[in-house]
């Protein structure tokens, strides 16, 4: 996932999404992958796609951790509006 990290840093979120979508099948239960994919969707302006992904994470096993996650807390409201 190093190319995705590079694209994140460069703020090339459409490229992040291309890369992550190509490897999504290999990480169906990886919460870190799901988190990064949802944040990338939101950052690319794909709020309708990011919203259910973020809500699923919020109701999952990492809910307490996400309640303290600044990035998550900033993107979720944007997607809900």
C-alpha positions as CSV (number, residue, x, y, z in Angstrom):
1,X,0.0,0.0,0.0
2,X,3.0,2.3,-0.3
3,X,1.8,3.9,-3.6
4,X,-1.4,4.8,-1.8
5,X,0.5,6.4,1.0
6,X,2.5,8.4,-1.5
7,X,-0.7,9.6,-3.2
8,X,-2.2,10.5,0.2
9,X,0.8,12.7,1.0
10,X,0.6,14.3,-2.4
11,X,-3.1,14.9,-1.9
12,X,-3.9,13.0,-5.2
13,X,-7.0,11.3,-3.8
14,X,-8.3,10.1,-7.1
15,X,-5.1,8.2,-7.6
16,X,-5.4,6.8,-4.0
17,X,-8.9,5.5,-4.9
18,X,-7.7,3.8,-8.1
19,X,-5.0,2.0,-6.2
20,X,-7.1,1.1,-3.2
21,X,-10.0,-0.1,-5.3
22,X,-7.6,-2.4,-7.2
23,X,-6.5,-4.2,-3.9
24,X,-9.8,-3.9,-2.0
25,X,-10.6,-7.6,-2.5
26,X,-7.6,-8.6,-0.5
27,X,-8.6,-6.6,2.6
28,X,-12.3,-7.2,3.2
29,X,-11.9,-7.3,7.0
30,X,-9.0,-5.0,7.5
31,X,-10.3,-2.0,9.5
32,X,-7.3,0.1,8.8
33,X,-7.7,-0.4,5.0
34,X,-11.5,0.3,5.3
35,X,-10.7,3.5,7.3
36,X,-8.1,4.8,4.7
37,X,-10.4,3.9,1.8
38,X,-13.4,5.8,3.4
39,X,-11.2,8.8,4.2
40,X,-9.8,8.8,0.6
41,X,-13.4,8.7,-0.8
42,X,-14.3,11.7,1.4
43,X,-11.2,13.6,0.5
44,X,-11.9,13.0,-3.2
45,X,-15.4,14.5,-2.7
46,X,-17.2,11.2,-3.0
47,X,-19.2,11.9,0.1
48,X,-22.1,9.6,-0.9
49,X,-19.7,6.7,-1.1
50,X,-17.7,7.6,2.0
51,X,-20.7,8.1,4.3
52,X,-21.8,4.5,4.6
53,X,-18.2,3.3,5.0
54,X,-17.6,5.8,7.8
55,X,-20.8,4.9,9.5
56,X,-20.0,1.2,9.3
57,X,-16.6,1.9,10.9
58,X,-18.3,4.0,13.6
59,X,-20.6,1.2,14.6
60,X,-17.8,-1.4,14.5
61,X,-15.3,-2.7,17.0
62,X,-13.2,0.4,16.8
63,X,-16.0,2.8,17.7
64,X,-14.3,4.0,20.9
65,X,-11.0,4.7,19.1
66,X,-12.7,6.5,16.3
67,X,-14.6,8.7,18.8
68,X,-11.2,10.2,19.7
69,X,-9.9,10.2,16.1
70,X,-9.7,13.9,14.9
71,X,-9.5,13.0,11.2
72,X,-12.5,10.7,11.4
73,X,-14.5,13.2,13.4
74,X,-13.8,15.9,10.8
75,X,-14.8,13.9,7.8
76,X,-17.9,12.2,9.0
77,X,-19.9,15.4,9.4
78,X,-18.8,16.6,6.0
79,X,-20.2,13.4,4.5
80,X,-23.5,13.7,6.5
81,X,-24.3,17.2,5.2
